[in-house]
């Protein structure tokens, strides 16, 4: 694509938007960035864009900016259905996302991972498996560096491992991963999609351009994933499947057997795998299949399974304070993720939930709240909705801040209890992202002894 002297509009000026603007500017485009936030709200992003010579249209999306451009590039945080984008499409102006733009410049094979839960863990684990197998890998996308940063750098890896969100899939055209991994699909982002079916279709876009030589790694027990199978033309491998004849990964006890073809199955040991919960075994199975297909070897994959420590804010152990264990699962931004977290613990859980509601139902948690949660503490914009939905199932109350929630949990806890931050909501009511929310929890937990 030739961007010389082309007028390109970047919609959404945060980490990804800034990276896209830099890429386009370096290639001679006249770049304008638009964002609903004001300059003071954008902080360093606006400062960096101005320093690069990017024109800014902030505080509103002016339709004239969209219809007067040669190309519009959308950041994943911006809904692809807003009126100015529809106006641009009606005017015949191409509208693509950052992932689509970057993929047009990536020559290396792409391993792409999506799903409602487990994307970041699985993406990181695949990267570690391939690196331990001696491969040069770039890991990024919806985590770490945007794909466009890789394109705009001097680095060239042997393959690209990318976490891809449904928002990023909404704006692809030709994006084609050599290996596509779909972990699961449960209700999420219903504040953004018209209904659950729309969200499912978005996830299925991962396989839109795959061909018969490509591979799809699929959750064999997820009914929503199964609905998409008639649309998938690539070769299929399954994890979490009850079909013993299907090619893929099967876990029995502390062993995982991966069968890819007529060749002898590859067996991996799980005795040293550190991540708790059945959902993380599913992630390990999906990652192992993807890594094998992408060129990982048995020794490297086994090394990664033995040594992978997990990630911050994902079932992260924080500390033991007087016999009470504290876990930070701030990345649990939907109800199904909370369910998976609670399933990893026994009874006597003090659960901190809340944030910005995403439009789903909390009823999925009813049984686990009754069985395992001795106290529920709700925070954020969704506080009252959570208390109405779940408050009658266990002792419950609200808190205004993360520090207050942790202090209430601390006072209520007894030795042997677990205090779990698993919000089931987005973080944007109180924090910039889930990581800042998790750090606020960690900081509050670390400060507990100071008040004793």
C-alpha positions as CSV (number, residue, x, y, z in Angstrom):
1,X,0.0,0.0,0.0
2,X,1.3,3.4,-0.9
3,X,0.5,6.0,1.8
4,X,2.5,8.9,0.3
5,X,0.5,12.1,0.5
6,X,-2.7,10.1,1.4
7,X,-5.1,11.5,4.0
8,X,-5.5,8.9,6.7
9,X,-7.7,9.1,9.7
10,X,-6.8,7.1,12.8
11,X,-9.8,6.6,15.1
12,X,-8.9,6.2,18.8
13,X,-5.7,7.6,20.1
14,X,-4.4,5.3,22.8
15,X,-1.5,2.8,22.6
16,X,-2.6,1.2,19.4
17,X,-3.8,4.4,17.7
18,X,-0.5,6.1,18.4
19,X,1.4,3.2,17.0
20,X,-0.7,3.2,13.8
21,X,-0.3,7.0,13.4
22,X,3.5,6.6,13.8
23,X,3.6,3.9,11.1
24,X,1.5,5.9,8.7
25,X,3.4,9.1,9.3
26,X,6.7,7.3,8.6
27,X,5.3,6.3,5.2
28,X,4.5,9.8,4.1
29,X,0.8,10.0,4.9
30,X,-1.0,13.1,6.2
31,X,-2.3,11.7,9.5
32,X,-5.2,12.9,11.6
33,X,-6.2,11.2,14.8
34,X,-9.6,11.6,16.4
35,X,-10.8,10.6,19.8
36,X,-13.8,11.3,22.0
37,X,-11.5,12.1,24.9
38,X,-10.1,15.6,25.4
39,X,-6.4,16.4,25.3
40,X,-6.0,16.5,29.0
41,X,-7.7,13.0,29.3
42,X,-5.3,11.5,26.7
43,X,-2.2,12.8,28.4
44,X,1.0,11.5,27.0
45,X,-0.7,10.0,23.9
46,X,-1.8,13.5,22.7
47,X,1.6,14.9,23.5
48,X,3.4,12.3,21.5
49,X,1.1,12.6,18.6
50,X,1.5,16.4,18.5
51,X,5.3,16.0,18.7
52,X,5.1,13.7,15.6
53,X,3.1,16.2,13.6
54,X,-0.2,14.3,13.8
55,X,-3.2,16.6,13.5
56,X,-5.7,16.0,16.4
57,X,-9.5,16.2,16.4
58,X,-10.4,15.6,20.0
59,X,-13.6,15.6,22.1
60,X,-15.9,14.5,19.2
61,X,-15.9,12.5,16.0
62,X,-16.6,14.9,13.2
63,X,-18.1,13.2,10.2
64,X,-16.3,15.5,7.8
65,X,-13.0,14.0,9.1
66,X,-14.2,10.6,8.2
67,X,-15.7,11.3,4.8
68,X,-12.8,13.6,3.8
69,X,-10.1,10.9,4.2
70,X,-8.6,8.4,1.8
71,X,-8.5,5.7,4.4
72,X,-9.8,5.2,8.0
73,X,-7.9,3.0,10.4
74,X,-9.8,1.9,13.5
75,X,-8.4,1.2,17.0
76,X,-10.0,-1.8,18.7
77,X,-11.5,0.2,21.5
78,X,-13.8,2.1,19.1
79,X,-17.0,0.3,18.0
80,X,-16.9,-0.4,14.3
81,X,-20.6,0.5,13.9
82,X,-20.5,4.2,15.0
83,X,-22.3,6.6,12.6
84,X,-19.2,8.4,11.2
85,X,-17.7,5.1,10.2
86,X,-20.9,4.1,8.4
87,X,-20.8,7.5,6.6
88,X,-17.2,6.8,5.5
89,X,-18.2,3.4,4.2
90,X,-21.2,4.9,2.3
91,X,-18.8,7.4,0.7
92,X,-16.7,4.5,-0.5
93,X,-13.8,5.1,1.9
94,X,-12.0,2.0,3.1
95,X,-12.3,1.3,6.8
96,X,-9.9,-1.2,8.3
97,X,-8.5,-2.1,11.8
98,X,-4.9,-2.1,13.0
99,X,-4.6,-5.9,12.8
100,X,-5.7,-5.9,9.2
101,X,-3.3,-3.1,8.4
102,X,-0.3,-4.8,10.1
103,X,-1.1,-8.2,8.6
104,X,-0.6,-6.9,5.1
105,X,3.1,-6.3,5.9
106,X,3.8,-9.5,7.9
107,X,5.3,-12.2,5.8
108,X,6.0,-14.6,8.7
109,X,3.4,-17.3,9.7
110,X,0.9,-16.0,12.3
111,X,-0.4,-18.0,15.2
112,X,-3.6,-16.1,16.3
113,X,-5.4,-16.8,19.6
114,X,-8.9,-15.7,20.5
115,X,-11.6,-16.6,22.9
116,X,-13.6,-15.1,25.8
117,X,-11.2,-16.3,28.5
118,X,-7.6,-17.5,28.6
119,X,-6.3,-15.6,25.5
120,X,-3.4,-13.9,27.2
121,X,-2.2,-16.9,29.2
122,X,-2.4,-19.1,26.1
123,X,-0.7,-16.6,23.8
124,X,2.2,-16.1,26.3
125,X,2.5,-19.9,26.8
126,X,2.7,-20.6,23.1
127,X,5.4,-17.9,22.8
128,X,7.4,-19.5,25.6
129,X,7.0,-23.0,24.0
130,X,8.3,-21.8,20.7
131,X,11.1,-19.8,22.2
132,X,12.1,-22.8,24.3
133,X,12.2,-24.8,21.0
134,X,14.8,-22.4,19.7
135,X,12.5,-20.3,17.5
136,X,12.6,-16.5,17.1
137,X,9.2,-15.3,18.0
138,X,7.3,-12.0,18.3
139,X,4.5,-12.1,20.8
140,X,2.0,-9.2,20.8
141,X,-1.3,-8.1,19.4
142,X,-3.9,-7.5,22.0
143,X,-1.2,-7.9,24.6
144,X,2.2,-6.2,24.8
145,X,3.1,-4.4,21.6
146,X,0.5,-3.9,18.8
147,X,1.3,-5.9,15.6
148,X,1.9,-2.6,13.8
149,X,4.8,-1.9,16.2
150,X,6.4,-5.2,15.0
151,X,5.9,-4.1,11.3
152,X,7.4,-0.7,12.0
153,X,10.5,-2.1,13.8
154,X,13.7,-3.6,12.4
155,X,13.0,-6.9,14.1
156,X,12.1,-9.9,12.0
157,X,11.1,-13.1,13.8
158,X,10.4,-16.5,12.4
159,X,6.8,-16.3,13.4
160,X,4.3,-14.0,15.0
161,X,2.1,-15.1,18.0
162,X,-0.8,-12.7,18.5
163,X,-3.7,-12.4,20.9
164,X,-6.6,-11.2,18.9
165,X,-9.8,-9.8,20.4
166,X,-13.3,-9.8,18.9
167,X,-13.1,-6.1,18.4
168,X,-10.0,-6.5,16.3
169,X,-11.6,-9.3,14.3
170,X,-14.6,-7.0,13.5
171,X,-12.4,-5.0,11.1
172,X,-10.4,-7.6,9.3
173,X,-10.6,-8.2,5.5
174,X,-7.6,-10.4,4.5
175,X,-6.1,-11.3,7.9
176,X,-5.1,-15.0,7.6
177,X,-3.4,-16.9,10.5
178,X,-1.6,-20.0,9.7
179,X,-2.8,-21.4,13.0
180,X,-6.0,-20.1,14.6
181,X,-6.9,-21.0,18.2
182,X,-10.4,-20.5,19.5
183,X,-10.4,-21.3,23.3
184,X,-14.1,-20.7,24.3
185,X,-17.0,-18.4,23.7
186,X,-19.2,-17.3,26.6
187,X,-21.4,-14.2,27.1
188,X,-19.2,-11.0,27.1
189,X,-19.2,-7.5,25.6
190,X,-23.0,-7.5,25.3
191,X,-22.7,-3.8,25.9
192,X,-21.0,-3.6,22.5
193,X,-22.8,-6.3,20.4
194,X,-26.5,-6.4,19.7
195,X,-26.8,-10.0,21.0
196,X,-24.7,-13.1,21.9
197,X,-25.0,-14.3,18.3
198,X,-23.2,-11.2,17.1
199,X,-20.4,-11.8,19.5
200,X,-20.1,-15.5,18.4
201,X,-19.9,-14.5,14.7
202,X,-17.2,-12.0,15.6
203,X,-15.0,-14.7,17.1
204,X,-15.6,-16.9,14.1
205,X,-14.0,-14.2,11.9
206,X,-10.6,-15.7,13.0
207,X,-11.1,-18.4,10.4
208,X,-12.7,-16.3,7.7
209,X,-9.6,-16.4,5.4
210,X,-8.0,-19.7,6.4
211,X,-7.4,-22.3,3.7
212,X,-7.1,-26.1,3.7
213,X,-3.4,-25.9,4.5
214,X,-4.0,-23.9,7.6
215,X,-5.0,-25.2,11.1
216,X,-7.8,-24.4,13.5
217,X,-7.4,-25.4,17.1
218,X,-10.8,-25.7,18.7
219,X,-12.5,-26.3,22.0
220,X,-14.3,-29.6,21.4
221,X,-16.8,-29.2,24.3
222,X,-17.9,-25.6,23.7
223,X,-21.3,-25.5,21.9
224,X,-20.8,-22.0,20.6
225,X,-17.5,-23.0,19.0
226,X,-19.2,-26.0,17.5
227,X,-21.8,-23.7,15.8
228,X,-18.9,-22.2,13.8
229,X,-17.4,-25.4,12.5
230,X,-19.4,-25.5,9.2
231,X,-17.7,-22.1,8.4
232,X,-14.2,-23.4,8.9
233,X,-12.3,-24.7,5.9
234,X,-9.0,-25.4,7.5
235,X,-7.7,-28.6,9.2
236,X,-9.1,-29.0,12.7
237,X,-7.5,-30.1,16.0
238,X,-9.4,-30.4,19.2
239,X,-8.7,-30.0,22.9
240,X,-11.2,-30.6,25.7
241,X,-13.0,-33.1,23.5
242,X,-14.9,-36.3,24.4
243,X,-14.4,-37.7,20.9
244,X,-11.5,-40.2,21.3
245,X,-11.1,-40.5,17.5
246,X,-10.6,-36.7,16.9
247,X,-7.2,-35.4,16.3
248,X,-5.9,-33.2,19.0
249,X,-5.0,-33.2,22.7
250,X,-6.4,-35.5,25.5
251,X,-5.5,-35.1,29.1
252,X,-5.6,-38.1,31.5
253,X,-4.4,-37.5,35.0
254,X,-0.9,-35.9,34.8
255,X,-0.3,-36.7,31.1
256,X,-1.4,-35.0,27.9
257,X,-1.3,-36.9,24.6
258,X,-1.3,-34.8,21.4
259,X,-2.2,-36.6,18.1
260,X,-1.6,-34.5,15.0
261,X,-1.5,-37.0,12.2
262,X,-0.8,-40.6,11.5
263,X,2.6,-40.2,13.2
264,X,3.1,-41.4,16.7
265,X,1.4,-39.3,19.4
266,X,3.4,-36.9,21.5
267,X,3.1,-37.2,25.2
268,X,3.7,-34.4,27.7
269,X,3.9,-34.6,31.5
270,X,1.8,-32.1,33.5
271,X,3.1,-32.9,37.0
272,X,5.1,-29.6,37.2
273,X,2.5,-27.4,35.5
274,X,2.0,-24.6,38.0
275,X,-1.3,-23.0,36.9
276,X,-4.4,-24.0,38.9
277,X,-7.8,-24.9,37.5
278,X,-9.2,-27.1,34.8
279,X,-9.5,-24.1,32.5
280,X,-5.7,-23.7,32.6
281,X,-5.3,-27.3,31.6
282,X,-7.4,-26.5,28.6
283,X,-5.2,-23.5,27.8
284,X,-2.1,-25.8,28.1
285,X,-3.7,-28.3,25.7
286,X,-4.6,-25.6,23.2
287,X,-1.1,-24.1,23.4
288,X,0.7,-27.4,23.0
289,X,-1.3,-28.2,19.8
290,X,-0.7,-24.8,18.4
291,X,3.0,-24.9,19.2
292,X,3.5,-28.3,17.7
293,X,1.8,-27.2,14.5
294,X,3.9,-24.0,14.4
295,X,7.2,-25.9,14.6
296,X,7.8,-26.3,18.4
297,X,9.5,-29.5,19.5
298,X,8.7,-31.8,22.3
299,X,11.6,-30.8,24.5
300,X,10.8,-27.1,24.2
301,X,7.1,-27.5,24.8
302,X,7.7,-29.7,27.8
303,X,10.2,-27.1,29.2
304,X,7.6,-24.4,28.9
305,X,4.9,-26.5,30.6
306,X,7.3,-27.2,33.5
307,X,8.4,-23.6,34.0
308,X,5.6,-21.3,32.9
309,X,4.7,-19.1,35.9
310,X,1.5,-17.6,34.7
311,X,0.9,-13.8,34.4
312,X,0.1,-10.9,36.6
313,X,-3.5,-10.3,37.4
314,X,-4.6,-13.8,36.3
315,X,-5.2,-16.0,39.3
316,X,-2.0,-14.4,40.7
317,X,-1.1,-15.3,44.2
318,X,-0.3,-12.1,46.2
319,X,0.4,-13.2,49.7
320,X,-0.5,-15.1,52.8
321,X,-1.6,-12.8,55.6
322,X,-2.1,-14.5,58.9
323,X,-3.3,-17.7,57.3
324,X,-5.5,-15.9,54.7
325,X,-4.5,-16.3,51.0
326,X,-5.0,-13.3,48.7
327,X,-5.4,-13.8,44.9
328,X,-5.5,-11.2,42.2
329,X,-7.7,-12.2,39.2
330,X,-8.3,-8.7,37.9
331,X,-8.2,-10.0,34.3
332,X,-11.5,-11.8,35.0
333,X,-13.6,-9.2,33.2
334,X,-16.6,-11.3,32.5
335,X,-18.9,-13.6,34.5
336,X,-17.6,-16.8,33.0
337,X,-14.1,-15.9,34.0
338,X,-15.3,-15.5,37.6
339,X,-17.0,-18.9,37.4
340,X,-13.7,-20.5,36.3
341,X,-11.8,-18.7,39.1
342,X,-14.3,-19.9,41.8
343,X,-14.1,-23.4,40.5
344,X,-10.4,-23.4,41.3
345,X,-11.1,-22.9,45.1
346,X,-13.0,-24.7,47.7
347,X,-15.4,-23.1,50.2
348,X,-14.6,-20.1,52.4
349,X,-13.9,-17.6,49.6
350,X,-14.4,-13.9,50.2
351,X,-15.1,-12.5,46.7
352,X,-14.5,-8.9,45.6
353,X,-16.5,-8.2,42.4
354,X,-17.5,-5.2,40.4
355,X,-16.6,-2.5,38.0
356,X,-18.4,-1.4,34.8
357,X,-21.1,-3.8,33.9
358,X,-20.9,-5.4,30.4
359,X,-24.5,-6.3,29.9
360,X,-24.5,-10.0,30.8
361,X,-26.3,-11.9,33.5
362,X,-24.7,-12.8,36.9
363,X,-27.0,-15.8,37.4
364,X,-24.3,-18.2,36.1
365,X,-22.6,-17.7,39.5
366,X,-25.6,-18.6,41.7
367,X,-24.6,-22.1,42.6
368,X,-20.9,-21.2,43.2
369,X,-21.8,-18.2,45.3
370,X,-24.0,-20.4,47.5
371,X,-21.4,-23.2,47.8
372,X,-18.1,-21.4,48.0
373,X,-18.5,-17.7,48.8
374,X,-18.8,-16.9,52.5
375,X,-18.9,-13.1,51.8
376,X,-19.4,-11.0,48.7
377,X,-18.1,-7.4,48.4
378,X,-19.2,-5.4,45.4
379,X,-17.5,-2.3,44.1
380,X,-17.8,0.1,41.2
381,X,-20.7,1.1,38.9
382,X,-22.1,-2.4,38.9
383,X,-22.1,-2.6,42.7
384,X,-25.9,-2.3,43.1
385,X,-26.7,-4.6,40.2
386,X,-24.4,-7.3,41.6
387,X,-25.9,-7.0,45.1
388,X,-29.4,-7.3,43.7
389,X,-28.5,-10.3,41.6
390,X,-26.2,-12.2,44.1
391,X,-26.6,-10.5,47.5
392,X,-29.3,-12.8,48.7
393,X,-27.1,-15.9,48.2
394,X,-24.5,-15.1,50.8
395,X,-23.5,-12.3,53.2
396,X,-22.9,-9.3,51.0
397,X,-22.1,-5.6,51.1
398,X,-20.7,-2.8,49.0
399,X,-17.5,-0.8,49.2
400,X,-16.6,2.5,47.6
401,X,-12.9,1.9,46.9
402,X,-10.6,-1.1,46.3
403,X,-8.8,-0.3,49.6
404,X,-12.1,-0.3,51.5
405,X,-13.0,-3.6,49.9
406,X,-9.7,-5.2,50.8
407,X,-10.0,-3.9,54.4
408,X,-13.6,-5.3,54.7
409,X,-12.4,-8.7,53.4
410,X,-9.4,-8.6,55.8
411,X,-11.7,-8.0,58.8
412,X,-14.1,-10.8,57.7
413,X,-11.4,-13.4,56.9
414,X,-10.3,-16.2,59.2
415,X,-7.3,-18.5,58.8
416,X,-7.9,-20.9,55.9
417,X,-10.0,-18.4,53.9
418,X,-9.2,-17.1,50.4
419,X,-9.7,-13.4,49.5
420,X,-10.2,-13.3,45.7
421,X,-10.5,-10.3,43.4
422,X,-12.4,-11.6,40.4
423,X,-14.4,-8.6,39.2
424,X,-16.6,-10.0,36.3
425,X,-16.7,-6.5,34.9
426,X,-14.5,-4.1,33.0
427,X,-12.3,-1.7,34.9
428,X,-13.0,1.6,33.2
429,X,-15.3,3.1,35.8
430,X,-12.5,3.4,38.4
431,X,-9.2,2.4,36.6
432,X,-7.5,2.8,33.2
433,X,-7.4,-0.9,32.7
434,X,-7.5,-4.3,34.5
435,X,-3.8,-4.1,35.3
436,X,-4.2,-0.8,37.2
437,X,-7.1,-2.4,39.1
438,X,-5.0,-5.4,39.9
439,X,-2.1,-3.2,41.2
440,X,-4.6,-1.3,43.4
441,X,-5.6,-4.7,44.9
442,X,-2.0,-5.8,45.4
443,X,-1.1,-2.5,47.0
444,X,-4.1,-2.6,49.3
445,X,-3.2,-6.2,50.3
446,X,0.5,-5.3,50.9
447,X,-0.6,-2.5,53.1
448,X,-2.7,-4.6,55.4
449,X,0.0,-5.2,58.0
450,X,0.5,-1.5,58.4
451,X,-2.9,-1.1,59.8
452,X,-2.7,-4.0,62.3
